[in-house]
Amino acid sequence: IENLDSYYQNLVRYTLTQEKQPLTRLTTQKDDITVKKAAYLDLKNKFDTLQTAINKLRSSTSTYALKSGRSVSISPLTSGTTVASATVDSSVSAGTYTLSVTTLASAHEVHSAKQTYSNQALGLTGSFVIGGAATRGASITTALPDTVASVSADNASVILPSQKEMGTGSYYVETRNDATNGWQFRIVDADGSAQSVQKGSTAEFTTDWQNITAGSTYDTGRGLRMAFGDSTNLYTAANKATGAVALDYTAKGATIDVTSTMSLVDINSAINAATYGSGNEVLSSIINNTLVLKNASTGLRHVMAASDTTGIVLATLGVTSGGVLNTKVTAKNAVFSVNNMPMERSSNSGLTDVVSGMTLDLASDAEGKSANLVVKTDNTAAQSTINAFLTAFNDLTTYVRGKTSTTKNADETYTRGTLAGEYGIRYVGNELITLMNQDYTNGGIFTNLSQIGITVNSDLSASISNSSALTTALSTNLGDVTKILDAAMEALNNKVATYSGDSGYVKQTIDTYESNITNLNSRIKTINERLSRRETYLVKYYADYQAQMETFMNQSKINSAWYG
């Protein structure tokens, strides 16, 4: 177009400007819809956030979080000591628990004789087994032959990938006749902890109850096999305390092959690199040219086993004498009491079965010491849940008021909010505030949220206006607080659910806007393509016309020159 005379350029531009008017209208329409869509996207996020917060205050939902909280503090009876640490959940009963520790659990520790060098070849040849026996095995000690016909384990037993062999110790096969699934079993250890075993014949592992197929042989995938009785009519339901099938399992130890060129360092490395049954792990180190072997697990259930199988490597090193391990630290259980109730555990840490709802860890200085574990009601989490709801509520209602209002400017003009014409959105903000203020019949002593300290202020924001009332209500009348919140949140949820989520009004509006934008983009593209073709045509048309005029003018000049 730049090659045209300015007169023709103006003609082309004028024509295109007139023909672009539909495009301008469509672009303006698209921009308006895009702005509204952005506002609705914000609305969806705010509605969804509020519904999530509401559900945390409804006792019928899986996300319910308004539960009586607990905190725990430790008060050692001897100054300068730690004695224990603990964590609690909401199920623990408030009160004072007096912990007195007699003995801490210790791990079995075995030493060799001191060697001249740790990094020089020892000249020893042979093999030894450590962390178990040369051959794995299993035997029933308490029988229910009609339920579990037999158990077995040998060196051909399969240990599935990523699994550890069951550790040496006593186990129980608990059985039950489930009303839905029929006869089931699970395996627990001496402490009653369910063991992770193969789920049926799959590659998965589980600690849950599993169905029994009568007459079948079950493989744990961790060394132990069991054969179940042929007739379920003869099965007996029993647990660890009521006569369940009891068995002793012996794990296969790690075989360490020693050659004459190996040093104490090499043997130490081989022991640490070996694979052991669960709880049979051995940690090896060298201190003062002495091989120090220590069970990774504490307690009487985890006594180290080691023996020469060929040659006399362990005997020569002084690890064994007459076939007996050179024990320096005896394995012991933790012995303690809580509120004068004596207890014994194989571990000092992660004790979840001492006080229900509490995880207890005995400190290294606990032996011979006592401490009070004080559990108190703590409503911090409950108040945080309520505050999160109020924040989400205010965020939504404030946004709705801002986007649907019309503001008078200083110059007497008015500015309309992006959603000023969206009456459905405007009304929901007002309705939510009304629901916060109204009374609810719920079977409890509270009928209005203001009675537990939650009110709507003059600026229409909701807040905890009386924190003392809320704290007292949560501490002394949690059940009634739950009832009023259930009633109020149910009403709020019914309203919010209409707008939130992927099937709510807001998402449907967003989808409609997206469809409209797609349609407008298509129409705009079509018009732009037509205008581009139109511009090409006009430029060519006026270029041809301009060329003809130039030819005519040139011919006129020639004629004037010839004929005067």
C-alpha positions in Angstrom: 0.0 0.0 0.0 3.0 2.3 0.5 3.5 2.4 -3.3 0.1 4.0 -3.8 -0.4 7.7 -3.9 -1.5 9.1 -0.5 -5.0 9.8 -2.0 -5.5 6.2 -2.9 -3.9 5.0 0.4 -6.5 7.1 2.3 -9.3 5.6 0.1 -8.1 2.0 1.1 -7.8 2.9 4.8 -11.2 4.5 4.9 -12.9 1.6 3.2 -11.2 -0.9 5.6 -12.1 1.2 8.6 -15.7 1.0 7.7 -15.6 -2.7 7.0 -13.7 -3.3 10.3 -16.6 -2.1 12.5 -18.0 -5.6 13.0 -14.5 -6.8 14.0 -14.2 -4.0 16.6 -17.5 -4.9 18.1 -16.5 -8.6 18.3 -13.2 -7.8 19.9 -14.8 -5.5 22.5 -17.3 -8.3 23.2 -14.5 -10.8 23.6 -12.5 -8.5 25.9 -15.6 -8.0 28.1 -16.2 -11.8 28.4 -12.5 -12.4 29.1 -12.6 -10.0 32.0 -15.8 -11.7 33.4 -14.3 -15.1 32.9 -11.2 -14.1 35.0 -13.5 -12.9 37.7 -15.5 -16.2 37.6 -12.2 -18.1 37.8 -11.4 -16.2 41.0 -14.9 -16.9 42.3 -14.6 -20.6 41.7 -11.4 -20.8 43.6 -13.0 -18.8 46.5 -16.2 -20.9 46.5 -14.1 -24.2 46.5 -11.9 -22.9 49.3 -14.9 -22.0 51.4 -16.6 -25.4 50.8 -13.4 -27.1 51.9 -13.3 -25.0 55.0 -17.0 -25.7 55.7 -16.6 -29.4 55.4 -13.8 -29.4 58.0 -16.5 -28.1 60.4 -19.1 -30.7 59.5 -18.8 -33.8 61.7 -20.3 -36.0 59.0 -17.4 -35.5 56.6 -14.1 -37.4 56.3 -12.2 -34.1 56.5 -13.8 -33.1 59.8 -11.1 -31.3 61.9 -12.9 -29.8 64.9 -11.7 -32.4 67.4 -10.6 -31.9 70.9 -6.9 -31.4 70.6 -4.2 -32.5 73.0 -0.8 -31.3 74.0 1.8 -33.1 76.1 4.6 -31.7 78.3 7.4 -33.6 80.1 8.3 -32.7 83.7 11.4 -34.8 84.8 11.4 -35.4 88.6 15.2 -35.0 88.6 16.5 -31.6 87.4 18.8 -31.5 84.5 17.4 -34.7 82.9 15.3 -35.4 79.9 13.9 -38.9 80.7 11.5 -39.0 77.7 9.8 -37.2 74.8 6.3 -37.8 73.5 3.8 -36.8 70.9 0.0 -37.3 71.3 -3.1 -37.2 69.1 -6.6 -36.2 69.9 -7.6 -39.7 71.1 -5.3 -39.6 74.2 -7.0 -39.0 77.5 -6.0 -35.8 79.3 -4.3 -36.3 82.6 -0.9 -36.9 84.3 1.0 -40.1 83.5 3.9 -40.8 85.8 6.7 -42.6 84.0 9.4 -44.5 86.0 12.2 -46.2 84.1 14.1 -49.0 85.6 16.2 -50.2 82.7 16.7 -49.0 79.1 16.6 -51.5 76.2 20.1 -52.3 75.0 21.4 -54.1 71.9 23.5 -57.3 72.0 27.2 -56.4 71.4 30.0 -58.8 70.7 33.8 -58.0 70.5 36.7 -59.9 68.9 40.1 -60.0 70.5 42.3 -57.0 69.7 44.3 -57.6 66.5 47.8 -56.3 65.8 46.6 -54.6 62.6 43.2 -53.8 61.1 44.4 -53.3 57.5 46.8 -56.2 57.0 45.9 -59.6 55.7 44.9 -62.0 58.5 45.8 -65.2 56.7 42.5 -66.7 57.7 40.4 -69.0 55.5 36.9 -70.2 56.0 33.2 -69.1 56.3 30.9 -68.1 59.0 27.2 -67.2 59.4 26.1 -64.1 61.3 22.7 -62.6 62.0 20.9 -65.9 61.9 21.4 -69.6 61.4 23.0 -71.5 58.6 19.5 -72.9 57.6 16.2 -71.1 58.1 13.4 -73.1 59.7 10.0 -72.9 61.4 8.1 -75.0 63.9 4.7 -74.8 65.6 4.8 -74.4 69.4 1.0 -74.0 70.0 -1.1 -76.0 67.5 -4.5 -75.8 66.0 -4.0 -78.5 63.4 -7.4 -78.2 61.8 -6.8 -74.5 61.2 -3.1 -74.4 60.4 -2.0 -77.9 59.4 1.7 -77.1 59.2 4.4 -74.4 58.8 7.7 -74.7 56.9 10.8 -72.7 56.0 14.1 -73.8 54.4 16.9 -72.3 52.4 14.8 -72.8 49.2 12.2 -70.4 50.6 11.6 -67.4 48.3 12.3 -63.9 49.6 10.5 -61.6 47.1 12.3 -58.6 45.7 12.5 -55.5 47.9 11.5 -57.6 50.9 13.5 -58.7 54.0 13.2 -62.2 55.4 11.2 -62.4 58.6 13.4 -62.0 61.7 14.2 -64.8 64.1 11.5 -64.9 66.8 8.1 -66.0 67.9 5.0 -65.4 65.8 1.3 -66.0 65.9 -1.2 -66.8 63.2 -4.4 -65.1 64.2 -7.6 -66.2 62.6 -11.2 -64.9 62.5 -14.5 -65.7 60.8 -15.4 -62.3 59.3 -19.2 -61.7 58.7 -18.5 -60.4 55.2 -15.4 -62.2 53.9 -15.4 -65.5 55.8 -12.3 -67.0 57.4 -9.3 -64.7 57.4 -5.8 -64.7 58.9 -2.9 -62.4 59.7 0.6 -62.9 61.3 1.7 -60.9 64.3 5.0 -60.9 66.3 5.5 -61.4 70.0 4.5 -57.8 70.6 1.3 -58.2 68.7 2.4 -56.1 65.7 0.9 -57.2 62.4 3.6 -58.3 59.9 3.8 -57.2 56.3 3.4 -60.4 54.2 2.5 -61.2 50.6 -1.1 -60.3 49.6 -2.4 -63.6 48.3 -0.2 -64.5 45.3 0.3 -60.9 44.1 3.4 -58.8 44.2 1.8 -56.6 46.9 2.4 -56.8 50.6 0.0 -56.0 53.4 -0.5 -56.1 57.2 -4.3 -56.4 56.8 -6.4 -59.5 57.3 -6.4 -61.9 54.3 -8.9 -64.4 53.2 -8.1 -68.1 53.7 -8.5 -70.7 51.0 -9.2 -74.0 52.7 -6.5 -76.7 52.0 -4.2 -74.2 50.4 -0.5 -73.4 51.0 0.3 -69.8 51.6 3.7 -68.2 51.1 4.5 -65.1 53.0 7.1 -64.1 50.4 9.5 -63.6 53.4 10.6 -67.1 54.1 7.6 -68.7 56.0 5.1 -71.0 54.4 1.8 -72.2 55.9 -0.6 -75.0 55.0 -4.2 -74.4 56.0 -6.7 -77.1 57.1 -9.0 -78.7 54.5 -12.3 -77.8 56.1 -13.3 -74.4 57.4 -16.0 -76.1 59.5 -13.2 -77.2 61.8 -11.4 -73.9 62.0 -10.9 -72.1 65.3 -10.9 -68.3 65.7 -8.1 -67.2 68.0 -5.7 -64.3 68.6 -2.4 -64.0 70.3 -4.0 -63.9 73.8 -6.6 -66.6 73.2 -4.6 -69.6 71.8 -3.7 -68.7 68.2 -1.3 -70.9 66.4 2.2 -70.0 67.8 5.4 -70.7 65.9 9.1 -70.1 66.2 10.9 -68.9 63.1 14.7 -69.0 62.6 16.0 -66.7 59.9 18.9 -67.6 57.6 22.0 -65.6 58.5 24.4 -63.9 56.1 27.3 -66.2 55.0 30.7 -64.4 55.1 33.4 -66.1 53.0 36.9 -65.2 54.2 40.1 -65.6 52.2 43.7 -65.5 53.4 44.2 -62.0 51.8 41.4 -60.4 53.7 42.1 -57.9 56.6 39.9 -57.0 59.6 38.7 -54.0 57.5 37.6 -56.4 54.7 35.7 -58.6 57.1 34.1 -55.5 58.6 32.9 -54.3 55.2 31.6 -57.7 54.2 29.4 -57.9 57.4 28.0 -54.4 56.8 27.2 -55.2 53.2 25.4 -58.4 53.9 21.6 -58.9 53.9 19.8 -60.0 57.1 16.3 -60.9 58.2 14.2 -58.1 59.7 15.5 -57.3 63.2 18.5 -59.5 62.7 20.7 -56.8 61.2 24.3 -56.6 62.5 26.3 -53.4 62.5 30.1 -53.9 62.4 32.8 -51.4 63.3 36.5 -51.5 64.2 37.6 -49.8 67.4 41.2 -50.0 68.6 41.9 -52.9 66.1 38.9 -54.8 67.7 35.9 -56.0 65.6 32.8 -54.7 67.4 29.6 -56.4 66.3 26.3 -54.9 67.5 22.7 -55.9 66.7 20.9 -53.0 65.0 17.7 -53.8 67.1 17.5 -53.7 70.9 15.8 -56.1 73.3 15.8 -59.7 74.2 14.1 -60.7 71.0 17.1 -59.6 69.1 20.1 -61.6 70.4 22.9 -62.0 67.8 23.7 -65.4 66.4 27.0 -66.2 64.7 29.0 -69.3 64.2 31.8 -70.8 62.0 30.6 -73.1 59.3 34.0 -73.9 57.7 37.3 -73.1 59.3 37.7 -71.2 62.6 37.6 -67.5 61.5 35.4 -66.3 64.4 37.2 -68.5 67.0 40.6 -67.3 65.8 39.5 -63.6 66.0 38.1 -64.2 69.5 34.5 -63.5 68.5 33.6 -66.9 69.8 35.1 -69.1 72.4 34.0 -72.7 72.6 31.2 -71.8 70.2 29.9 -69.1 72.6 29.9 -65.4 71.5 32.2 -63.0 73.4 29.4 -60.8 74.6 30.4 -57.4 76.0 26.9 -55.9 76.2 23.9 -58.1 77.0 20.6 -57.6 75.1 18.0 -56.1 77.5 14.4 -55.0 77.3 13.3 -51.6 78.5 11.6 -52.0 81.9 9.5 -49.2 83.2 6.1 -48.4 84.7 3.4 -45.8 84.0 1.2 -44.9 86.9 2.7 -47.9 88.8 1.7 -50.3 86.0 4.9 -52.4 85.1 5.7 -52.8 81.5 8.5 -54.2 79.3 9.3 -53.4 75.7 12.1 -54.4 73.3 12.7 -50.8 72.2 13.3 -47.4 73.7 11.6 -45.4 71.0 8.4 -45.3 68.9 6.4 -46.9 71.8 2.7 -46.5 70.6 1.2 -49.2 72.9 2.1 -47.7 76.3 -0.6 -45.0 76.6 -3.3 -45.1 73.9 -2.9 -42.1 71.6 0.6 -41.3 72.7 4.0 -42.2 71.0 6.7 -42.4 73.7 10.5 -42.2 73.4 12.7 -43.0 76.3 15.7 -40.7 76.5 19.3 -41.9 76.9 19.4 -40.6 80.5 16.1 -42.2 81.5 17.5 -45.2 83.4 16.6 -44.9 87.1 14.7 -41.7 86.5 11.1 -40.6 86.6 9.0 -37.9 84.9 5.4 -36.7 84.7 3.8 -36.7 81.3 1.1 -34.1 81.5 -1.6 -34.3 78.7 -3.9 -31.2 78.5 -6.7 -30.2 76.3 -5.4 -28.0 73.5 -8.0 -26.2 71.3 -5.4 -24.5 69.1 -6.0 -26.7 66.1 -9.8 -26.4 66.5 -9.6 -22.6 66.6 -7.3 -22.6 63.6 -9.9 -24.6 61.7 -12.6 -22.1 62.6 -10.3 -19.2 61.6 -9.6 -20.8 58.3 -13.4 -21.0 57.7 -13.8 -17.3 58.6 -11.0 -16.3 56.3 -12.5 -18.2 53.4 -15.9 -16.8 54.2 -14.7 -13.2 54.3 -12.5 -13.6 51.2 -15.5 -14.7 49.2 -18.2 -12.3 50.5 -15.8 -9.3 50.2 -14.9 -10.2 46.7 -18.5 -10.6 45.7 -19.4 -7.2 47.1 -16.5 -5.6 45.3 -17.2 -7.1 42.0 -21.0 -6.6 42.0 -21.2 -3.0 43.3 -21.5 0.3 41.5 -19.3 3.1 42.9 -20.0 6.8 42.5 -16.9 8.8 41.5 -15.9 12.3 42.5 -16.9 13.6 39.0 -20.5 12.4 39.5 -19.9 9.4 37.2 -20.3 5.8 38.2 -18.0 2.8 37.9 -19.7 -0.6 37.7 -18.0 -3.7 39.1 -17.0 -6.5 36.7 -20.0 -8.5 37.8 -22.4 -5.7 38.6 -25.1 -7.3 36.4 -24.7 -10.8 37.8 -27.6 -10.8 40.2 -27.2 -14.4 41.1 -23.7 -13.8 42.4 -24.7 -10.6 44.2 -27.5 -12.3 46.1 -25.5 -15.4 47.2 -23.1 -13.1 49.1 -26.1 -11.6 51.0 -27.6 -15.0 51.6 -24.4 -16.4 53.1 -24.2 -13.5 55.6 -27.9 -14.2 56.5 -27.1 -17.8 57.2 -24.3 -16.8 59.5 -26.7 -14.7 61.6 -29.7 -16.9 61.8 -30.8 -19.3 64.6 -30.6 -23.1 64.3 -32.5 -25.7 66.2 -30.0 -28.6 66.6 -30.6 -30.4 69.9 -27.7 -28.5 71.7 -27.6 -25.6 74.1 -26.3 -23.2 71.4 -28.8 -22.0 68.8 -26.7 -19.1 67.2 -23.1 -18.8 66.3 -22.8 -15.6 68.3 -23.3 -17.7 71.5 -19.9 -19.3 70.8 -18.3 -16.0 70.0 -18.7 -16.0 66.2 -20.5 -12.9 64.8 -20.9 -10.8 61.6 -19.6 -7.3 62.2 -21.0 -4.0 60.9 -18.7 -4.1 57.9 -20.3 -7.5 57.1 -17.1 -9.4 57.9 -17.3 -12.5 60.1 -14.9 -12.9 63.0 -14.4 -14.4 66.5 -15.6 -11.4 68.4 -15.5 -13.2 71.8 -12.5 -15.5 72.0 -13.2 -16.3 75.6 -16.6 -17.6 74.8 -15.3 -19.8 72.0 -12.4 -21.2 74.2 -14.8 -22.0 77.0 -17.3 -23.6 74.6 -14.7 -25.8 73.0 -13.3 -26.8 76.4 -16.5 -27.5 78.2 -19.2 -28.1 75.6 -17.5 -29.5 72.5 -20.5 -31.7 71.7 -22.9 -28.7 71.7 -20.4 -26.7 69.6 -20.3 -29.5 67.1 -24.1 -29.5 66.9 -24.4 -25.7 66.2 -21.6 -25.8 63.7 -23.1 -28.9 62.0 -26.4 -27.1 61.6 -24.9 -23.8 60.4 -22.3 -25.4 58.1 -24.9 -27.7 56.6 -27.0 -24.7 55.6 -23.9 -22.9 54.3 -22.8 -26.0 52.4 -26.2 -26.4 50.7 -25.9 -22.8 49.4 -22.2 -22.9 48.5 -22.5 -26.4 46.8 -24.8 -24.8 44.2 -21.9 -22.6 43.0 -18.7 -24.6 43.8 -17.0 -27.6 42.2 -16.9 -28.7 38.6 -20.7 -29.1 38.3 -21.6 -25.8 40.1 -23.0 -22.6 38.6 -19.7 -20.9 38.5 -17.9 -23.6 36.6 -20.8 -23.8 34.1 -20.6 -20.1 33.6 -16.8 -20.3 33.0 -17.5 -23.1 30.5 -20.0 -20.9 28.7 -17.6 -18.0 28.6 -14.9 -20.3 27.2 -17.2 -21.5 24.5 -18.2 -18.0 23.6 -14.6 -16.9 23.5 -13.7 -19.8 21.2 -16.6 -18.9 18.9 -15.6 -15.2 18.9 -12.0 -16.1 18.1 -13.2 -18.1 15.2 -15.4 -15.2 13.9 -12.6 -12.7 14.5 -10.2 -14.9 12.6 -12.6 -15.2 9.7 -13.2 -11.4 9.5 -9.4 -10.7 9.7 -8.8 -13.2 6.9 -11.6 -11.5 4.8 -10.2 -8.0 5.5 -6.7 -9.2 4.5 -8.1 -10.4 1.2 -10.1 -7.2 0.9 -7.0 -5.0 1.5 -5.0 -7.0 -1.1 -7.9 -6.5 -3.6 -8.2 -2.8 -2.9 -4.5 -2.1 -3.2 -4.3 -4.0 -6.5 -7.5 -2.2 -7.8 -6.2 1.3 -7.0 -2.6 0.4 -8.1 -4.1 -0.5 -11.5 -6.2 2.6 -11.6 -3.2 4.7 -10.6 -1.1 3.1 -13.3 -3.8 3.9 -15.9 -4.0 7.5 -14.8 -0.2 7.8 -15.0 -0.2 6.4 -18.5 -3.0 8.8 -19.5 -1.1 11.8 -18.0 2.1 10.7 -19.8 0.3 10.4 -23.1 -1.2 13.9 -22.6 2.2 15.3 -22.1 3.5 13.7 -25.4 0.5 14.9 -27.4 1.0 18.5 -26.1 4.6 18.3 -27.1 3.8 17.1 -30.6 0.8 19.2 -31.4 1.1 22.1 -29.1 
